[in-house]
Amino acid sequence: MERKSLGELFSFDITPYASPVRYPSGAVIFPEWQKATQLLYLEEGKARCTMSHENGAVTILDFVEGPCFLGEMELLGVQKVTSGVTARTDCAGWMIRLEECREEMLNDPVFLRQLCIFSNEKAIRVTSTAACNQMYPLKNRLATFLLQSQRQGLYCEPHTQTAAYLGVSYRHLLSVLSDFVKGGLLRKTPAGYAILRPEGLEALRIKDPFQL
């Protein structure tokens, strides 16, 4: 989505209903299973969206990067409670209080156009990821995931979640990570895997077919 100031996204004055927010890396932006009362316009930074299951497993839904909206599914009533959203880098943006301006937002053509653009970009990204998971070997998919999910040069996602996201076995994931370590791309540390050669991962990264 094209980077714009908050005021450019609406045809009415949104500022009385919005507050500037900042989140450090690792902070919870939206806790799971809460009633949605706010919409976030993330101006800058990266965030991770997850969903927990009754058996205790956690699924990675998406990685998003500003500028984008978070909480739009709840605004539209498609989703009644929030997914978990955690800052992957330092994040900054505007939190909009929905109870004070929901109807104005849902009747604002300028805002709805921006929301449609973002929603379609998200759909294309998810579709592209699903297609690539079927067509590319794990080394390419994992390199793409490592660059996408890393925080300050460190990969520290739980292996079970990464394996589920990539659609592979836990054992297969560890095998390819081991190959990356042997090849000098990564170094295993107590905190996770440090990326030693990002250019090496970039060479393996799957290029987005919609951006070629």
C-alpha positions in Angstrom: 0.0 0.0 0.0 1.3 3.4 -0.9 2.7 5.3 2.1 0.4 8.1 3.1 -0.2 10.2 6.2 -3.2 9.2 8.3 -5.3 12.2 7.1 -4.9 11.2 3.4 -6.6 7.9 4.1 -10.0 9.5 5.0 -12.3 12.0 3.6 -13.3 13.2 7.1 -11.1 14.4 10.0 -10.0 11.2 11.7 -7.6 12.8 14.1 -10.1 13.2 17.0 -10.5 9.5 17.1 -6.8 8.4 16.7 -3.8 8.3 19.0 -0.2 7.9 18.0 1.3 4.6 19.2 4.7 3.0 19.3 5.6 -0.6 20.0 9.1 -2.0 20.7 10.2 -5.2 19.0 8.5 -8.1 20.7 5.6 -6.1 22.2 2.0 -7.4 21.8 0.0 -5.1 19.6 -3.3 -7.1 19.7 -3.8 -10.0 22.2 -5.7 -13.0 20.9 -9.4 -13.5 21.4 -10.2 -10.0 22.5 -13.2 -8.1 21.3 -12.1 -5.7 18.5 -12.4 -2.1 19.5 -9.5 -0.5 17.6 -8.0 -0.4 14.1 -4.3 0.1 13.7 -2.7 2.0 10.8 0.8 0.7 11.0 3.0 3.4 9.4 6.3 1.7 9.8 7.6 -1.6 11.2 6.9 -5.3 10.8 4.5 -7.4 12.7 3.7 -11.1 13.1 0.1 -12.4 13.1 -0.7 -15.7 14.8 -3.7 -17.9 15.8 -3.7 -20.3 18.8 -5.6 -23.7 18.8 -7.3 -25.6 21.5 -4.6 -28.2 21.6 -2.0 -25.5 22.4 -0.4 -25.3 18.9 0.2 -21.8 17.4 -0.1 -21.1 13.7 1.7 -18.3 11.9 -0.9 -16.5 9.8 1.2 -13.8 8.1 4.0 -11.3 8.4 3.0 -7.7 7.6 4.9 -4.5 7.0 3.8 -0.9 7.2 2.1 0.9 5.8 -0.9 -1.3 6.3 -4.0 -1.8 8.4 -4.3 -4.3 11.3 -7.8 -5.1 12.7 -9.6 -4.5 9.4 -11.3 -7.9 9.5 -12.8 -7.1 12.8 -13.9 -3.6 11.7 -15.8 -5.2 8.8 -17.4 -7.8 11.1 -15.8 -10.7 9.2 -13.9 -11.7 12.4 -15.4 -11.1 15.8 -12.3 -11.3 18.0 -8.7 -10.4 17.3 -5.9 -12.6 16.1 -2.6 -12.3 17.9 -0.3 -9.6 16.6 3.2 -9.0 17.8 5.8 -6.4 16.8 8.7 -8.0 15.0 10.6 -4.7 14.8 10.0 -1.3 16.4 6.6 -0.2 15.1 4.9 3.1 14.9 1.4 4.2 13.7 -2.0 5.3 14.8 -4.6 3.5 16.8 -8.2 4.4 15.8 -11.0 3.9 18.3 -13.7 2.2 16.4 -16.6 2.8 18.7 -16.4 6.5 18.1 -16.2 6.5 14.3 -17.1 3.1 12.9 -20.1 4.2 10.8 -18.2 7.2 9.3 -15.4 4.9 8.4 -17.7 2.3 6.8 -19.3 5.0 4.7 -16.2 6.7 3.7 -15.2 5.9 0.0 -11.7 7.2 0.4 -10.9 4.9 3.3 -12.8 1.9 1.8 -10.7 2.3 -1.4 -7.5 2.1 0.7 -8.8 -0.8 2.6 -9.6 -2.7 -0.6 -6.1 -2.1 -1.9 -4.6 -3.4 1.2 -6.9 -6.4 1.4 -6.2 -7.4 -2.1 -2.4 -7.0 -1.6 -2.7 -9.3 1.4 -4.7 -11.9 -0.6 -2.1 -11.9 -3.4 0.7 -12.3 -0.9 -1.0 -15.3 0.9 -1.9 -16.9 -2.5 1.7 -16.5 -3.7 3.1 -18.0 -0.5 0.7 -21.0 -0.8 1.7 -21.5 -4.4 5.4 -21.3 -3.7 5.1 -23.8 -0.8 4.0 -26.3 -3.5 6.5 -25.5 -6.2 9.8 -24.8 -4.6 12.2 -27.0 -2.5 12.5 -26.3 1.2 15.9 -24.5 1.0 14.3 -21.8 -1.1 11.2 -21.5 1.1 13.2 -21.5 4.3 15.6 -18.8 3.0 12.6 -16.7 2.1 11.1 -17.3 5.6 14.3 -16.5 7.4 14.6 -13.1 5.7 11.0 -12.4 6.3 10.9 -13.4 10.0 14.3 -12.4 11.2 14.7 -9.7 13.9 17.9 -7.8 13.9 19.7 -10.5 12.0 18.4 -13.3 14.3 15.9 -16.1 13.5 14.2 -17.2 16.6 10.8 -18.6 15.6 9.7 -21.9 17.3 10.6 -24.7 14.9 7.1 -26.3 15.3 5.5 -23.1 14.0 7.9 -22.6 11.2 7.5 -26.3 10.1 3.7 -25.9 10.1 3.9 -22.6 8.2 6.2 -24.1 5.5 4.2 -27.4 5.4 7.2 -29.7 6.2 8.1 -32.1 9.0 10.1 -30.9 12.0 12.9 -33.3 11.0 13.1 -31.9 7.5 13.3 -28.4 8.8 16.1 -29.1 11.1 18.0 -30.9 8.4 17.9 -27.9 6.1 18.8 -25.5 8.9 21.8 -27.7 9.6 22.8 -27.5 5.9 22.6 -23.7 6.1 24.9 -23.7 9.2 27.4 -26.0 7.4 27.3 -23.7 4.4 28.1 -20.7 6.5 24.8 -19.0 6.0 23.7 -19.3 9.7 25.3 -19.8 13.1 23.4 -21.5 15.9 23.3 -19.5 19.1 21.5 -19.9 22.4 19.0 -17.2 21.3 18.4 -18.7 17.8 20.1 -18.7 14.5 22.2 -15.7 13.6 22.2 -14.8 9.9 25.9 -14.6 8.8 25.4 -14.2 5.1 22.1 -12.5 4.2 23.2 -12.2 0.6 23.5 -16.0 0.5 19.9 -16.3 1.7 18.8 -13.6 -0.7 20.2 -15.6 -3.6 18.0 -18.5 -2.6 15.0 -16.3 -1.8 11.8 -16.9 -3.9 11.0 -13.8 -6.0 7.4 -12.7 -5.8 5.9 -13.5 -9.2 3.5 -10.6 -8.9 6.3 -8.1 -8.5 8.5 -9.2 -11.4 
